[in-house]
Amino acid sequence: MTANETLVNPRRPTKVPWRIGLLMDWAYATQPLLDYADAIVLAFEQAREQGVIDRDIELITRKVYGGPNASALDVRQAFRELACEQRVHCIIGPTLPDDLMACEDEINQAKVPVISFGGTLELASPYLFQLPNGTYCDEIRMIVRHARKQGYRRVALIRDASMMGNEYAQTFNQAMRETGLEVTGTYTIDPAPDQVSVDMAVANAQRSGADALLVISVCMHRQFVCALESTGWDPGKLMVCNFVAATTGFDGPEWFEGWTGIDQFDAANPTFAAMVQAFERRFARTAAHTYQAIGFDIGRTLAVALSNMTPSTPEGLKQALERVRMLPAAAGGAGTLISFSKSGRRGYQGNYLVTRTVERGVNRAVSGLLDYLQ
């Protein structure tokens, strides 16, 4: 036998790829979400090349549009198929709060671990692990404290009539009390509003006497830009993680000039910077945004857990995910870590949120979460 020859054990002749489900429940045809899926693949490939895992990973993908604009029932059906028919060890997704809540019984009954970047705190399950694209109550506190730092004193809120909008609004009033700022009004719009509805909400916010406007909506952001231009009102312009729409491939930065919001990537994070370079080499295109970072983090987290999984079952993977600790994250600012435990199901730890703004067409970082602790 030569040094380069592989010895085949006839008692265990093959290694079967791990099967992982990927359930994409929104924006799956946009470039940022295509980057997200490719970043998961990149993390799996790197783990294989580096010897972290000893076999390939097969992604079984399902793409459906979920709530609030489409039907969470379609997401539930796709989840059932992955969990019950495809023999997967884990499912990545769903992500929207409507869809996570719709799949709550399925998650607990299937006993298949789920990794989601959904930011809601409303769902807790021993099988749900979150690497959240924001956390609603943290984002609100960050942006309200930013408003106070900028000298604003009276804030009007325009938010979606949705589960996500409701969860944000619950924390908004509390965060405003904590910082001593005044709520001048809260105005609710449909998640897919017509321009007349947006114009009316903005006009009402202006009449409330606010010196800053906080927008929490998944609608096209240009609708708010047009509404502000029509009124001539120029308040402080604030957002939470809906600021991710400034990413090229969504609305794009040109519609966010002068706005400040919460995002989750920072070029100063060395893990993020290395991932961006590796992504460009692998896929021959440049991308540098939050969903790419989160996809890479999900892939690396799964790879580490798969390498420690015993037995090779969904329950074994759940227990291995609980042992993932101190994994450097691509998302967030420098020093952000990923850690789970038997009682801890939200993986991002530390400086995982970043305040960003668009200034002269450039989307730049302003501060990290840790800068708003006082």
Short mmCIF file of the C-alpha atoms (twelve columns), coordinates in Angstrom:
data_MODEL
# 
_entry.id   MODEL 
# 
loop_
_atom_site.group_PDB 
_atom_site.id 
_atom_site.type_symbol 
_atom_site.label_atom_id 
_atom_site.label_alt_id 
_atom_site.label_comp_id 
_atom_site.label_asym_id 
_atom_site.label_seq_id 
_atom_site.Cartn_x 
_atom_site.Cartn_y 
_atom_site.Cartn_z 
_atom_site.pdbx_PDB_model_num 
ATOM 1   C CA . MET A 1   0.000   0.000  0.000  1 
ATOM 2   C CA . THR A 2   1.400   3.399  -0.989 1 
ATOM 3   C CA . ALA A 3   1.196   6.575  1.102  1 
ATOM 4   C CA . ASN A 4   -1.394  8.117  -1.246 1 
ATOM 5   C CA . GLU A 5   -3.589  5.047  -1.528 1 
ATOM 6   C CA . THR A 6   -6.969  5.077  0.229  1 
ATOM 7   C CA . LEU A 7   -7.798  1.891  2.069  1 
ATOM 8   C CA . VAL A 8   -11.462 0.959  1.675  1 
ATOM 9   C CA . ASN A 9   -13.016 -0.774 4.659  1 
ATOM 10  C CA . PRO A 10  -15.480 -3.318 3.238  1 
ATOM 11  C CA . ARG A 11  -17.458 -3.215 6.478  1 
ATOM 12  C CA . ARG A 12  -18.062 0.559  6.050  1 
ATOM 13  C CA . PRO A 13  -17.463 1.219  2.345  1 
ATOM 14  C CA . THR A 14  -19.146 4.618  1.933  1 
ATOM 15  C CA . LYS A 15  -19.680 7.943  3.667  1 
ATOM 16  C CA . VAL A 16  -23.131 9.295  3.005  1 
ATOM 17  C CA . PRO A 17  -23.429 13.112 2.677  1 
ATOM 18  C CA . TRP A 18  -25.241 14.914 5.443  1 
ATOM 19  C CA . ARG A 19  -28.648 16.168 4.275  1 
ATOM 20  C CA . ILE A 20  -29.658 19.696 5.340  1 
ATOM 21  C CA . GLY A 21  -32.903 21.440 4.398  1 
ATOM 22  C CA . LEU A 22  -32.923 25.079 3.305  1 
ATOM 23  C CA . LEU A 23  -36.341 26.749 3.506  1 
ATOM 24  C CA . MET A 24  -36.366 30.230 1.972  1 
ATOM 25  C CA . ASP A 25  -39.608 32.055 2.714  1 
ATOM 26  C CA . TRP A 26  -39.041 35.565 1.333  1 
ATOM 27  C CA . ALA A 27  -37.073 37.525 -1.284 1 
ATOM 28  C CA . TYR A 28  -35.454 34.323 -2.519 1 
ATOM 29  C CA . ALA A 29  -35.085 35.623 -6.096 1 
ATOM 30  C CA . THR A 30  -33.157 38.750 -5.043 1 
ATOM 31  C CA . GLN A 31  -29.382 38.974 -5.199 1 
ATOM 32  C CA . PRO A 32  -28.859 39.397 -1.425 1 
ATOM 33  C CA . LEU A 33  -30.710 36.137 -0.722 1 
ATOM 34  C CA . LEU A 34  -28.907 34.358 -3.544 1 
ATOM 35  C CA . ASP A 35  -25.697 35.512 -1.858 1 
ATOM 36  C CA . TYR A 36  -27.059 34.197 1.452  1 
ATOM 37  C CA . ALA A 37  -27.555 30.706 0.015  1 
ATOM 38  C CA . ASP A 38  -24.147 30.728 -1.667 1 
ATOM 39  C CA . ALA A 39  -22.466 31.840 1.567  1 
ATOM 40  C CA . ILE A 40  -23.927 28.775 3.295  1 
ATOM 41  C CA . VAL A 41  -22.413 26.623 0.552  1 
ATOM 42  C CA . LEU A 42  -19.068 28.447 0.911  1 
ATOM 43  C CA . ALA A 43  -18.967 27.677 4.624  1 
ATOM 44  C CA . PHE A 44  -19.740 24.006 3.983  1 
ATOM 45  C CA . GLU A 45  -17.029 23.771 1.305  1 
ATOM 46  C CA . GLN A 46  -14.439 25.442 3.520  1 
ATOM 47  C CA . ALA A 47  -15.274 23.083 6.378  1 
ATOM 48  C CA . ARG A 48  -14.775 20.109 4.056  1 
ATOM 49  C CA . GLU A 49  -11.474 21.438 2.694  1 
ATOM 50  C CA . GLN A 50  -10.182 22.215 6.201  1 
ATOM 51  C CA . GLY A 51  -11.114 18.804 7.548  1 
ATOM 52  C CA . VAL A 52  -13.730 20.097 9.969  1 
ATOM 53  C CA . ILE A 53  -16.227 17.644 8.447  1 
ATOM 54  C CA . ASP A 54  -15.391 14.345 6.791  1 
ATOM 55  C CA . ARG A 55  -18.026 14.359 4.038  1 
ATOM 56  C CA . ASP A 56  -20.016 16.625 1.758  1 
ATOM 57  C CA . ILE A 57  -23.259 18.312 2.772  1 
ATOM 58  C CA . GLU A 58  -26.273 18.064 0.487  1 
ATOM 59  C CA . LEU A 59  -28.661 21.043 0.589  1 
ATOM 60  C CA . ILE A 60  -32.301 20.258 -0.178 1 
ATOM 61  C CA . THR A 61  -33.909 23.614 -0.954 1 
ATOM 62  C CA . ARG A 62  -37.525 24.708 -0.916 1 
ATOM 63  C CA . LYS A 63  -38.572 28.244 -1.922 1 
ATOM 64  C CA . VAL A 64  -41.968 29.698 -1.021 1 
ATOM 65  C CA . TYR A 65  -43.308 33.131 -0.155 1 
ATOM 66  C CA . GLY A 66  -44.664 33.395 3.364  1 
ATOM 67  C CA . GLY A 67  -46.427 35.934 5.569  1 
ATOM 68  C CA . PRO A 68  -47.468 38.609 5.993  1 
ATOM 69  C CA . ASN A 69  -48.010 39.267 2.260  1 
ATOM 70  C CA . ALA A 70  -48.376 35.635 1.129  1 
ATOM 71  C CA . SER A 71  -49.529 32.514 2.964  1 
ATOM 72  C CA . ALA A 72  -47.729 30.999 5.933  1 
ATOM 73  C CA . LEU A 73  -49.591 27.777 5.090  1 
ATOM 74  C CA . ASP A 74  -47.318 27.298 2.068  1 
ATOM 75  C CA . VAL A 75  -44.309 27.625 4.342  1 
ATOM 76  C CA . ARG A 76  -45.786 25.109 6.762  1 
ATOM 77  C CA . GLN A 77  -46.285 22.613 3.936  1 
ATOM 78  C CA . ALA A 78  -42.689 23.057 2.715  1 
ATOM 79  C CA . PHE A 79  -41.406 22.581 6.268  1 
ATOM 80  C CA . ARG A 80  -43.389 19.354 6.662  1 
ATOM 81  C CA . GLU A 81  -41.965 18.013 3.425  1 
ATOM 82  C CA . LEU A 82  -38.378 18.713 4.452  1 
ATOM 83  C CA . ALA A 83  -38.806 17.412 7.994  1 
ATOM 84  C CA . CYS A 84  -40.921 14.336 7.281  1 
ATOM 85  C CA . GLU A 85  -40.088 13.228 3.735  1 
ATOM 86  C CA . GLN A 86  -36.521 14.334 2.980  1 
ATOM 87  C CA . ARG A 87  -34.708 12.768 5.966  1 
ATOM 88  C CA . VAL A 88  -32.766 15.919 6.802  1 
ATOM 89  C CA . HIS A 89  -30.714 16.404 9.952  1 
ATOM 90  C CA . CYS A 90  -31.601 20.100 10.219 1 
ATOM 91  C CA . ILE A 91  -33.645 22.779 8.485  1 
ATOM 92  C CA . ILE A 92  -32.303 26.282 7.847  1 
ATOM 93  C CA . GLY A 93  -35.393 28.509 8.018  1 
ATOM 94  C CA . PRO A 94  -38.089 29.698 8.000  1 
ATOM 95  C CA . THR A 95  -37.217 33.261 8.974  1 
ATOM 96  C CA . LEU A 96  -40.258 35.549 9.015  1 
ATOM 97  C CA . PRO A 97  -42.066 35.752 12.379 1 
ATOM 98  C CA . ASP A 98  -45.411 34.836 10.795 1 
ATOM 99  C CA . ASP A 99  -43.866 31.719 9.289  1 
ATOM 100 C CA . LEU A 100 -41.961 30.673 12.407 1 
ATOM 101 C CA . MET A 101 -45.135 30.915 14.478 1 
ATOM 102 C CA . ALA A 102 -47.088 29.015 11.819 1 
ATOM 103 C CA . CYS A 103 -44.532 26.190 12.003 1 
ATOM 104 C CA . GLU A 104 -44.305 26.065 15.814 1 
ATOM 105 C CA . ASP A 105 -46.188 22.770 16.194 1 
ATOM 106 C CA . GLU A 106 -44.340 21.226 13.243 1 
ATOM 107 C CA . ILE A 107 -40.947 22.185 14.711 1 
ATOM 108 C CA . ASN A 108 -41.749 20.581 18.051 1 
ATOM 109 C CA . GLN A 109 -43.414 17.494 16.593 1 
ATOM 110 C CA . ALA A 110 -40.724 16.766 13.975 1 
ATOM 111 C CA . LYS A 111 -37.921 17.159 16.551 1 
ATOM 112 C CA . VAL A 112 -35.605 18.353 13.798 1 
ATOM 113 C CA . PRO A 113 -33.340 21.263 14.788 1 
ATOM 114 C CA . VAL A 114 -34.078 24.525 13.003 1 
ATOM 115 C CA . ILE A 115 -31.572 27.353 12.470 1 
ATOM 116 C CA . SER A 116 -33.254 30.626 11.623 1 
ATOM 117 C CA . PHE A 117 -32.150 34.227 11.187 1 
ATOM 118 C CA . GLY A 118 -35.603 35.381 12.287 1 
ATOM 119 C CA . GLY A 119 -35.379 38.100 14.936 1 
ATOM 120 C CA . THR A 120 -38.561 37.426 16.907 1 
ATOM 121 C CA . LEU A 121 -38.516 36.640 20.622 1 
ATOM 122 C CA . GLU A 122 -42.099 35.361 20.558 1 
ATOM 123 C CA . LEU A 123 -41.261 31.732 19.771 1 
ATOM 124 C CA . ALA A 124 -39.248 29.453 22.032 1 
ATOM 125 C CA . SER A 125 -38.617 25.811 21.232 1 
ATOM 126 C CA . PRO A 126 -35.890 23.358 22.274 1 
ATOM 127 C CA . TYR A 127 -35.390 22.717 18.555 1 
ATOM 128 C CA . LEU A 128 -35.119 26.360 17.421 1 
ATOM 129 C CA . PHE A 129 -31.651 27.934 17.222 1 
ATOM 130 C CA . GLN A 130 -31.492 31.560 16.099 1 
ATOM 131 C CA . LEU A 131 -28.686 33.532 14.507 1 
ATOM 132 C CA . PRO A 132 -31.004 36.508 14.288 1 
ATOM 133 C CA . ASN A 133 -30.944 39.254 11.717 1 
ATOM 134 C CA . GLY A 134 -31.419 41.689 14.561 1 
ATOM 135 C CA . THR A 135 -33.478 41.305 17.694 1 
ATOM 136 C CA . TYR A 136 -36.454 43.614 17.719 1 
ATOM 137 C CA . CYS A 137 -36.122 44.807 21.310 1 
ATOM 138 C CA . ASP A 138 -32.363 45.402 20.940 1 
ATOM 139 C CA . GLU A 139 -32.695 47.271 17.644 1 
ATOM 140 C CA . ILE A 140 -35.323 49.603 19.069 1 
ATOM 141 C CA . ARG A 141 -33.189 50.472 22.073 1 
ATOM 142 C CA . MET A 142 -30.167 51.097 19.869 1 
ATOM 143 C CA . ILE A 143 -31.932 53.453 17.480 1 
ATOM 144 C CA . VAL A 144 -33.772 55.314 20.259 1 
ATOM 145 C CA . ARG A 145 -30.490 55.844 22.106 1 
ATOM 146 C CA . HIS A 146 -28.937 56.988 18.843 1 
ATOM 147 C CA . ALA A 147 -31.770 59.500 18.463 1 
ATOM 148 C CA . ARG A 148 -31.049 60.873 21.919 1 
ATOM 149 C CA . LYS A 149 -27.325 61.141 21.126 1 
ATOM 150 C CA . GLN A 150 -28.198 63.129 18.006 1 
ATOM 151 C CA . GLY A 151 -30.238 65.581 20.076 1 
ATOM 152 C CA . TYR A 152 -33.727 64.515 19.001 1 
ATOM 153 C CA . ARG A 153 -36.426 64.733 21.653 1 
ATOM 154 C CA . ARG A 154 -39.760 63.932 19.960 1 
ATOM 155 C CA . VAL A 155 -40.134 60.837 17.785 1 
ATOM 156 C CA . ALA A 156 -43.048 59.684 15.622 1 
ATOM 157 C CA . LEU A 157 -43.300 56.023 14.637 1 
ATOM 158 C CA . ILE A 158 -44.705 54.634 11.383 1 
ATOM 159 C CA . ARG A 159 -44.871 50.862 11.460 1 
ATOM 160 C CA . ASP A 160 -46.416 47.899 9.680  1 
ATOM 161 C CA . ALA A 161 -49.625 46.250 10.840 1 
ATOM 162 C CA . SER A 162 -47.972 42.836 11.240 1 
ATOM 163 C CA . MET A 163 -46.593 40.490 13.869 1 
ATOM 164 C CA . MET A 164 -43.176 42.060 13.398 1 
ATOM 165 C CA . GLY A 165 -44.595 45.582 13.638 1 
ATOM 166 C CA . ASN A 166 -46.472 44.685 16.812 1 
ATOM 167 C CA . GLU A 167 -43.362 43.246 18.460 1 
ATOM 168 C CA . TYR A 168 -41.283 46.303 17.610 1 
ATOM 169 C CA . ALA A 169 -43.998 48.655 18.864 1 
ATOM 170 C CA . GLN A 170 -44.181 46.943 22.247 1 
ATOM 171 C CA . THR A 171 -40.528 47.787 22.909 1 
ATOM 172 C CA . PHE A 172 -40.650 51.247 21.319 1 
ATOM 173 C CA . ASN A 173 -42.765 52.841 24.042 1 
ATOM 174 C CA . GLN A 174 -40.633 51.286 26.766 1 
ATOM 175 C CA . ALA A 175 -37.364 52.382 25.138 1 
ATOM 176 C CA . MET A 176 -38.673 55.927 24.750 1 
ATOM 177 C CA . ARG A 177 -39.559 56.068 28.456 1 
ATOM 178 C CA . GLU A 178 -36.131 54.718 29.374 1 
ATOM 179 C CA . THR A 179 -34.381 57.480 27.430 1 
ATOM 180 C CA . GLY A 180 -36.747 60.286 28.399 1 
ATOM 181 C CA . LEU A 181 -37.894 60.951 24.826 1 
ATOM 182 C CA . GLU A 182 -41.448 61.824 23.822 1 
ATOM 183 C CA . VAL A 183 -43.626 59.709 21.538 1 
ATOM 184 C CA . THR A 184 -45.598 62.187 19.441 1 
ATOM 185 C CA . GLY A 185 -47.611 59.556 17.603 1 
ATOM 186 C CA . THR A 186 -47.710 56.013 16.251 1 
ATOM 187 C CA . TYR A 187 -49.157 55.397 12.780 1 
ATOM 188 C CA . THR A 188 -49.900 51.971 11.342 1 
ATOM 189 C CA . ILE A 189 -49.769 51.061 7.656  1 
ATOM 190 C CA . ASP A 190 -50.257 47.900 5.618  1 
ATOM 191 C CA . PRO A 191 -47.027 45.963 4.871  1 
ATOM 192 C CA . ALA A 192 -47.746 46.540 1.167  1 
ATOM 193 C CA . PRO A 193 -49.284 50.039 1.216  1 
ATOM 194 C CA . ASP A 194 -50.262 52.276 -1.660 1 
ATOM 195 C CA . GLN A 195 -48.567 55.657 -1.936 1 
ATOM 196 C CA . VAL A 196 -51.640 57.511 -0.628 1 
ATOM 197 C CA . SER A 197 -51.472 55.563 2.655  1 
ATOM 198 C CA . VAL A 198 -47.778 56.324 3.094  1 
ATOM 199 C CA . ASP A 199 -48.321 60.002 2.277  1 
ATOM 200 C CA . MET A 200 -51.080 60.203 4.882  1 
ATOM 201 C CA . ALA A 201 -48.989 58.526 7.593  1 
ATOM 202 C CA . VAL A 202 -46.035 60.840 6.939  1 
ATOM 203 C CA . ALA A 203 -48.293 63.916 6.960  1 
ATOM 204 C CA . ASN A 204 -49.796 62.845 10.288 1 
ATOM 205 C CA . ALA A 205 -46.325 62.277 11.739 1 
ATOM 206 C CA . GLN A 206 -45.296 65.772 10.618 1 
ATOM 207 C CA . ARG A 207 -48.374 67.325 12.243 1 
ATOM 208 C CA . SER A 208 -47.569 65.542 15.515 1 
ATOM 209 C CA . GLY A 209 -44.638 67.904 16.072 1 
ATOM 210 C CA . ALA A 210 -41.947 65.215 15.910 1 
ATOM 211 C CA . ASP A 211 -38.349 66.197 15.215 1 
ATOM 212 C CA . ALA A 212 -37.456 62.621 14.195 1 
ATOM 213 C CA . LEU A 213 -39.289 59.928 12.245 1 
ATOM 214 C CA . LEU A 214 -38.775 56.214 12.903 1 
ATOM 215 C CA . VAL A 215 -39.972 53.927 10.093 1 
ATOM 216 C CA . ILE A 216 -40.429 50.191 10.645 1 
ATOM 217 C CA . SER A 217 -41.833 48.755 7.433  1 
ATOM 218 C CA . VAL A 218 -41.017 46.127 4.836  1 
ATOM 219 C CA . CYS A 219 -42.552 48.146 1.992  1 
ATOM 220 C CA . MET A 220 -40.461 49.794 -0.712 1 
ATOM 221 C CA . HIS A 221 -38.535 52.520 1.062  1 
ATOM 222 C CA . ARG A 222 -38.750 54.924 -1.860 1 
ATOM 223 C CA . GLN A 223 -42.406 55.410 -0.892 1 
ATOM 224 C CA . PHE A 224 -41.291 57.185 2.288  1 
ATOM 225 C CA . VAL A 225 -38.718 59.235 0.402  1 
ATOM 226 C CA . CYS A 226 -41.389 60.408 -2.006 1 
ATOM 227 C CA . ALA A 227 -43.798 61.188 0.841  1 
ATOM 228 C CA . LEU A 228 -41.228 63.299 2.670  1 
ATOM 229 C CA . GLU A 229 -40.374 65.168 -0.517 1 
ATOM 230 C CA . SER A 230 -44.043 65.943 -1.147 1 
ATOM 231 C CA . THR A 231 -44.495 67.401 2.351  1 
ATOM 232 C CA . GLY A 232 -41.159 69.219 2.446  1 
ATOM 233 C CA . TRP A 233 -40.573 67.792 5.915  1 
ATOM 234 C CA . ASP A 234 -36.953 67.039 6.865  1 
ATOM 235 C CA . PRO A 235 -36.914 65.286 10.262 1 
ATOM 236 C CA . GLY A 236 -34.248 62.978 11.630 1 
ATOM 237 C CA . LYS A 237 -34.704 59.809 9.577  1 
ATOM 238 C CA . LEU A 238 -34.390 56.589 11.549 1 
ATOM 239 C CA . MET A 239 -34.912 52.872 10.937 1 
ATOM 240 C CA . VAL A 240 -34.214 49.537 12.593 1 
ATOM 241 C CA . CYS A 241 -33.105 46.424 10.656 1 
ATOM 242 C CA . ASN A 242 -35.357 47.328 7.756  1 
ATOM 243 C CA . PHE A 243 -32.308 49.435 6.870  1 
ATOM 244 C CA . VAL A 244 -30.982 46.235 5.217  1 
ATOM 245 C CA . ALA A 245 -33.061 47.322 2.221  1 
ATOM 246 C CA . ALA A 246 -30.216 49.760 1.481  1 
ATOM 247 C CA . THR A 247 -28.321 46.705 0.205  1 
ATOM 248 C CA . THR A 248 -27.752 46.662 -3.544 1 
ATOM 249 C CA . GLY A 249 -30.247 44.199 -4.953 1 
ATOM 250 C CA . PHE A 250 -33.020 45.406 -2.659 1 
ATOM 251 C CA . ASP A 251 -33.983 49.108 -2.820 1 
ATOM 252 C CA . GLY A 252 -30.304 50.102 -2.958 1 
ATOM 253 C CA . PRO A 253 -28.410 52.872 -1.114 1 
ATOM 254 C CA . GLU A 254 -29.640 55.694 -3.352 1 
ATOM 255 C CA . TRP A 255 -33.028 55.648 -1.579 1 
ATOM 256 C CA . PHE A 256 -31.498 55.859 1.899  1 
ATOM 257 C CA . GLU A 257 -29.477 59.056 1.665  1 
ATOM 258 C CA . GLY A 258 -29.574 60.715 5.085  1 
ATOM 259 C CA . TRP A 259 -31.235 57.781 6.838  1 
ATOM 260 C CA . THR A 260 -29.691 55.934 9.788  1 
ATOM 261 C CA . GLY A 261 -30.654 52.406 10.775 1 
ATOM 262 C CA . ILE A 262 -29.563 49.130 12.276 1 
ATOM 263 C CA . ASP A 263 -27.667 46.600 10.185 1 
ATOM 264 C CA . GLN A 264 -25.370 43.700 10.888 1 
ATOM 265 C CA . PHE A 265 -22.126 43.949 8.953  1 
ATOM 266 C CA . ASP A 266 -18.919 45.896 9.393  1 
ATOM 267 C CA . ALA A 267 -15.858 45.787 7.126  1 
ATOM 268 C CA . ALA A 268 -13.713 46.212 10.259 1 
ATOM 269 C CA . ASN A 269 -14.751 42.728 11.398 1 
ATOM 270 C CA . PRO A 270 -11.839 40.493 10.270 1 
ATOM 271 C CA . THR A 271 -14.035 37.400 9.986  1 
ATOM 272 C CA . PHE A 272 -16.396 39.291 7.684  1 
ATOM 273 C CA . ALA A 273 -13.533 40.704 5.595  1 
ATOM 274 C CA . ALA A 274 -11.981 37.253 5.098  1 
ATOM 275 C CA . MET A 275 -15.366 35.797 4.138  1 
ATOM 276 C CA . VAL A 276 -15.969 38.538 1.546  1 
ATOM 277 C CA . GLN A 277 -12.614 37.775 -0.116 1 
ATOM 278 C CA . ALA A 278 -13.246 34.012 -0.096 1 
ATOM 279 C CA . PHE A 279 -16.740 34.555 -1.518 1 
ATOM 280 C CA . GLU A 280 -15.386 36.611 -4.408 1 
ATOM 281 C CA . ARG A 281 -12.773 33.951 -5.235 1 
ATOM 282 C CA . ARG A 282 -15.331 31.157 -5.129 1 
ATOM 283 C CA . PHE A 283 -18.252 32.776 -6.961 1 
ATOM 284 C CA . ALA A 284 -16.473 35.395 -9.121 1 
ATOM 285 C CA . ARG A 285 -18.643 38.249 -7.860 1 
ATOM 286 C CA . THR A 286 -18.340 40.863 -5.158 1 
ATOM 287 C CA . ALA A 287 -20.801 41.054 -2.292 1 
ATOM 288 C CA . ALA A 288 -20.512 42.501 1.196  1 
ATOM 289 C CA . HIS A 289 -23.718 42.605 3.209  1 
ATOM 290 C CA . THR A 290 -25.608 41.211 6.173  1 
ATOM 291 C CA . TYR A 291 -27.333 38.236 4.557  1 
ATOM 292 C CA . GLN A 292 -24.083 36.994 3.116  1 
ATOM 293 C CA . ALA A 293 -22.526 37.209 6.600  1 
ATOM 294 C CA . ILE A 294 -25.426 35.437 8.296  1 
ATOM 295 C CA . GLY A 295 -25.481 32.687 5.667  1 
ATOM 296 C CA . PHE A 296 -21.772 32.072 6.222  1 
ATOM 297 C CA . ASP A 297 -22.286 31.996 9.998  1 
ATOM 298 C CA . ILE A 298 -25.133 29.503 9.683  1 
ATOM 299 C CA . GLY A 299 -23.021 27.244 7.477  1 
ATOM 300 C CA . ARG A 300 -20.005 27.355 9.801  1 
ATOM 301 C CA . THR A 301 -22.149 26.755 12.874 1 
ATOM 302 C CA . LEU A 302 -23.744 23.722 11.269 1 
ATOM 303 C CA . ALA A 303 -20.401 22.361 10.089 1 
ATOM 304 C CA . VAL A 304 -18.931 22.566 13.588 1 
ATOM 305 C CA . ALA A 305 -22.001 20.900 15.064 1 
ATOM 306 C CA . LEU A 306 -22.037 18.142 12.433 1 
ATOM 307 C CA . SER A 307 -18.407 17.381 13.237 1 
ATOM 308 C CA . ASN A 308 -19.395 16.699 16.868 1 
ATOM 309 C CA . MET A 309 -22.737 14.971 16.238 1 
ATOM 310 C CA . THR A 310 -23.307 11.636 17.955 1 
ATOM 311 C CA . PRO A 311 -25.396 9.786  17.025 1 
ATOM 312 C CA . SER A 312 -25.932 10.983 13.460 1 
ATOM 313 C CA . THR A 313 -29.575 11.902 13.995 1 
ATOM 314 C CA . PRO A 314 -31.476 15.187 14.330 1 
ATOM 315 C CA . GLU A 315 -31.447 14.725 18.113 1 
ATOM 316 C CA . GLY A 316 -27.688 14.167 18.011 1 
ATOM 317 C CA . LEU A 317 -27.254 17.348 15.945 1 
ATOM 318 C CA . LYS A 318 -29.449 19.313 18.366 1 
ATOM 319 C CA . GLN A 319 -27.163 18.290 21.224 1 
ATOM 320 C CA . ALA A 320 -24.073 19.167 19.169 1 
ATOM 321 C CA . LEU A 321 -25.482 22.617 18.371 1 
ATOM 322 C CA . GLU A 322 -25.853 23.187 22.106 1 
ATOM 323 C CA . ARG A 323 -22.086 22.698 22.397 1 
ATOM 324 C CA . VAL A 324 -21.091 25.292 19.754 1 
ATOM 325 C CA . ARG A 325 -19.214 27.972 21.696 1 
ATOM 326 C CA . MET A 326 -17.091 31.050 20.974 1 
ATOM 327 C CA . LEU A 327 -17.179 30.736 17.197 1 
ATOM 328 C CA . PRO A 328 -16.069 34.055 15.617 1 
ATOM 329 C CA . ALA A 329 -18.964 35.539 13.634 1 
ATOM 330 C CA . ALA A 330 -18.892 37.213 10.234 1 
ATOM 331 C CA . ALA A 331 -21.986 39.206 11.175 1 
ATOM 332 C CA . GLY A 332 -21.800 42.185 13.507 1 
ATOM 333 C CA . GLY A 333 -18.808 44.172 14.614 1 
ATOM 334 C CA . ALA A 334 -15.358 42.839 15.429 1 
ATOM 335 C CA . GLY A 335 -15.431 40.423 18.334 1 
ATOM 336 C CA . THR A 336 -18.969 39.134 17.793 1 
ATOM 337 C CA . LEU A 337 -19.193 35.461 18.765 1 
ATOM 338 C CA . ILE A 338 -21.604 32.581 18.230 1 
ATOM 339 C CA . SER A 339 -22.425 30.515 21.314 1 
ATOM 340 C CA . PHE A 340 -25.320 28.209 22.101 1 
ATOM 341 C CA . SER A 341 -26.091 26.097 25.169 1 
ATOM 342 C CA . LYS A 342 -28.801 23.875 26.611 1 
ATOM 343 C CA . SER A 343 -30.659 26.993 27.722 1 
ATOM 344 C CA . GLY A 344 -29.326 29.534 25.199 1 
ATOM 345 C CA . ARG A 345 -30.862 29.518 21.746 1 
ATOM 346 C CA . ARG A 346 -29.837 32.950 20.395 1 
ATOM 347 C CA . GLY A 347 -26.336 32.499 19.086 1 
ATOM 348 C CA . TYR A 348 -24.966 35.998 18.448 1 
ATOM 349 C CA . GLN A 349 -23.162 37.388 21.461 1 
ATOM 350 C CA . GLY A 350 -21.569 40.800 21.981 1 
ATOM 351 C CA . ASN A 351 -21.291 43.544 19.377 1 
ATOM 352 C CA . TYR A 352 -23.661 41.888 16.913 1 
ATOM 353 C CA . LEU A 353 -25.596 44.952 15.699 1 
ATOM 354 C CA . VAL A 354 -24.196 47.941 13.798 1 
ATOM 355 C CA . THR A 355 -25.650 51.397 13.266 1 
ATOM 356 C CA . ARG A 356 -25.152 52.441 9.642  1 
ATOM 357 C CA . THR A 357 -26.040 55.442 7.493  1 
ATOM 358 C CA . VAL A 358 -25.928 56.395 3.835  1 
ATOM 359 C CA . GLU A 359 -23.928 59.571 3.282  1 
ATOM 360 C CA . ARG A 360 -23.162 60.884 -0.203 1 
ATOM 361 C CA . GLY A 361 -24.175 57.544 -1.643 1 
ATOM 362 C CA . VAL A 362 -21.916 55.501 0.651  1 
ATOM 363 C CA . ASN A 363 -23.352 53.033 3.174  1 
ATOM 364 C CA . ARG A 364 -20.993 53.340 6.145  1 
ATOM 365 C CA . ALA A 365 -20.811 52.077 9.717  1 
ATOM 366 C CA . VAL A 366 -21.465 54.579 12.519 1 
ATOM 367 C CA . SER A 367 -21.348 52.646 15.795 1 
ATOM 368 C CA . GLY A 368 -21.760 49.179 17.279 1 
ATOM 369 C CA . LEU A 369 -24.184 47.881 19.866 1 
ATOM 370 C CA . LEU A 370 -21.641 48.207 22.672 1 
ATOM 371 C CA . ASP A 371 -21.434 51.962 22.054 1 
ATOM 372 C CA . TYR A 372 -25.063 52.317 23.187 1 
ATOM 373 C CA . LEU A 373 -24.880 50.607 26.575 1 
ATOM 374 C CA . GLN A 374 -25.073 53.924 28.433 1 
# 
